[in-house]
Amino acid sequence: MSKKRDYKDEYKKFQSSTKSKKYRAELNKYNRKKGTYGNGDGKDASHKGGKIVGFESQSKNRGRAEKSRLKKEAVLNENPAVIATAARMAIQNAKGKKVSVNTARQSSYASKDPSAHKKAKSIFQRIKDKFSKKKDDKPKKKSAPTTAADFRRRRRGESINENDKVKVLKLLIKRGNNPKDAKKDVEKLYNKVSKIYKNASNSKKAEIISTLSAKMESVNEANNIDKIKDIVKKKQFKRIGGVIIDMQTANAIMQVHKALSGANKKKYEKLSISKMASIAYKLIKW
């Protein structure tokens, strides 16, 4: 036999939630506006689709809400994933034996071992809550602008963003960056930097973008040697940094790289792939 529900306790919990308080405040406001607040007419202002649509009898309105709650509860209780999870989990009963949470939570088990039954019900509730959150916590979509004011605000925000981009680009060029490369860096990194460093000035953003670009370039250049080694190993040509490197060029670059040591080797690795090839052909006699 199922446990008797405490309706007063359920109602108290329901009424104390932030969502319910807001919901009730909207209904009371609507009743006052219509002049029906506290008149004892036995009717409730009714919500449908998130909007107040008029009045209907209390029994019909509250019965629908209860039906919805029971339906949601039934879905969770009957959810195969919830039950399967509970069946896999085990607790220790009074006799020291392992019993599944799904078995111990049943009302029929309460008389056998009240303590295990209570513990199993608590664990099962946590499992239901977990699955409920997975279902309900869907990412909210950004609402599209619906009014002229919304469009103006969005366009103004985009305009400010574009103006800042231009300012950051000018600051990068002023710092000595190549205009073409600076433009690529801004397009690639500006949004990411702005999101992470929201309150940073344009000057600071330019500095961060310049630093990130240098690090990325350094990593790419350091990897060039590995790519050239791969060409020699596989005896195939490959495009590196927009330049096609064949077997002969790759061998020349590797010969120079092996001949260098210490700081000179590091300097050579930092060169662009075309510069590396140019130096290699100048130094090696074929």
N, C-alpha and C positions, 0 to 999 in steps of 0.2 A: 504494500500500500504506500502510495507516495506521501511525502510529508506535507502537512497542511500549510498553505501559504499564509504569510502575515501581510495582509493587504495594507494595513496602516503603516507598517514599516516600509513597504515598497513605495507607497505614496509619499511618505516623508522624504525618502531618498530622492525620488523623482522631482519633488518640488524644490529641493535644496540645490539642484544642479544649476550652473550658470546658464545653460541653454534653456532650461525650463523657466527660470526667472525672467529671461528676456522674452520668451514666448508668452508668458502670462502677462507681462507688462504691455505687450502689443495688443493682447485681447482686451485688457482692462481699458486701455486708451480708446480702442475701437468702441467699446460699450459706452464709455462716457460721451464720446463724440455723437453716438446715436441716441443718447439719453436713456439707455436701457440698463445701466449699471446698478446692480442691487435691487432690481424691481421684482425679483422672484418669479419671473415668467417661465422658468424651467427650460430656458433655451441657452445655448452656448454659441459664441462667435466661433466660426469654424475655419480652420486652415486647410487649404488644398493646394498642392503644388507650391508650397512656401508662401502663399498669399491668403489673406483673410477674404473669404468670398461671401459672407453673410451669416445668417443664423440657422441653427437646426436644433432639434431636441437634445437635451443632455445625454439621454440614454444612447441615442444613435451616435453622437459625436464621440463619447467616451468609450462606447463599445467598439467602435472602429479602431480607436487608438490601442485598446487592449488586444484586439484581434491581431493588429500589426505587430505588437510586442511579442505575443505568443508565437506568431509565425516565425519571427526572427529567432526566437529562442529555440523553436523546434528545428529550424535549419541548422543551428549550431550543434544541438544535441544529436541530430541525426547525420551530421557531417561525417562521412566515412574517414576522412583524414584525422578528425578530432578523436573519433573512437579508436582508430588504428594506433594513434600515438599513445592514447591512454592504455590500450591493451599491451603495448610494448613496455610501458613503465610498470615497475613493480614496487610494492611496499611490504613491510613485514607485519604479519598479523600477530594476535595475542599468543599464538602457539609457536611463534618464531619461524613460521613458514612464509615463503614469498607468494604474494597474490597480486594479480594485475590490478591496476588502478581502476580499469573499466569494470571489473567484477566487484571490487570492494565498494565502488560508489553506488551500486544498485541498492534500492530501498530494502530489498529482501536480505541484504547482508548486514543491515544495521543491528538486528537482534543478535547476530552471531558475534560481531566484534564492533561495538559502537565507536571505539577509538580509531580503528583502521578505516571504518566507514567515513568518519568525519574528515580524516586526513586525506582520503581518496577523493572526497567531494571537493575539498579545497584545491587539490592538484588538478582535478578535472576542470574546475572553473578557470584556473590559470591557463590551461591549454585552450579552452574555448575563447578566452580573452585574447590570447595570442593570435589565434586564427581569425578572430573578428577584426583585429587591428590590421592584419595582412590584407583583408578584404576591403576594409573601409578607408585605409590610409592611402588613397590614390593621389598622385601629384595633381595639384590644381592647375588647370590651364589658365594662362594669362588671358584676361578678358580683352576683347577687341574694343577699340574706341567706338562709342555709340552716339556721341553728341559732337556738335561742332567744337565745344569747349575741350572735349577729350582729344580730338584731332589736333587742336592748337597746342595743347599741353605736350602731346607726344612729339609733334613736329618741332616744338621749341626745345624739348629735351634732346632730340636728334641733332638739331642745329648747334646747340651748345657743345655736344659731343664732337661734331665735325670740326667746329672752331678750335677746340682744344687739341684735336689731332693735328691740325695745321700748325698750331703754336709749338707743339712738341716736335714736329718735323723740322721746323725752322731752328729750334734750339739744338737739335741733333746736327744739322748742317753747320751751325755756328760753332759746335764743338769740334768740327773737323771731319765729320762723317761724309762719305761720298753721297751726294743727293739721291742717286738711284738706289743705293743700298739702304740709305736712311728711310726712304719711302717704303721699301719692302719690309724693313724692321717694324715700322709704325703699323702697317697693315697687319702684320703677323702677330705683334706683341701688345699693341696699345690696349685692346679690350681686356685682355688677361691682366695686364698690369693695373688698369683702372679698377678692375673688380677686386683685386687683392689689396691695392693701396688706394682706397676710396678718397681719403682726405689728403693725399699727396699733391703738392703743387705740380704744375706742368714741368718746371725745371727738374724736380725730383723724378718725375715719370721719365723724362728724357734720359736722366742719368741711369735709371734702372734698366730702361730698354737698351741703352748702349752697353751696359755691363752684361746683360743676358745675351745680347747678340754676339759679343766678344767670346763668351763662354761656349755658345753654340758653335761658333766658327772654329774655335780651338778644338772642340771635340771632333768636328767634321774633318779638320785638317789632320788631326792625330790618326784618324781612321783611314786616311788616304793611303798610308804605307801598307796597312793591312789589306786594302783593296788591291794594291799593286802586287803584293805578295801572292794574292789569290789568282791574279792574271798569269803570273809566272808559273804557279803551281798547276793551273788548269790548262795553260797554253791557249788561252782565248783572249779576245779583246773585250774591253768594257768601257762604258761611258762613266767618267768620274768628273763631277763638277762641271758638266756640260761639255767636256772634252773627251774624245774617243782615244783611249790608250791601247796601243797594240802590244804584241809580245816584245818587239825590238825596243820600244820606248820604255816598257816596264822593266826590262832587263837593265837598260842604261840607268834608270832612276835607282834601282836596287844596288847597282855597282857603286854609285856615288854614295848612297846611304850607308853602305857597309864600310866604305873607306873613311867616312867622317866619324868623329868621336866627340863626346861631351857636348859643350854648348853649340858647336857647329852643326852637330846632328839634329839637335832640337830646333835650331833656326831653320834648317833645311826642311824639317817636317812641317813647320808652320807656313811654308810657302804655298801658293796656289799650285794646283796640279800642272798648269801650263808653264809656270815659272820653274818648277822642279824639272820638267822635261827639257826646257830650254838650257838650263845649267848643265844637265846631264850630257846633252849633245855637244856642248862646248868643251867639256872636260874630257870626254872619252874619244879616243881616236879609233875609228873603225878600220 
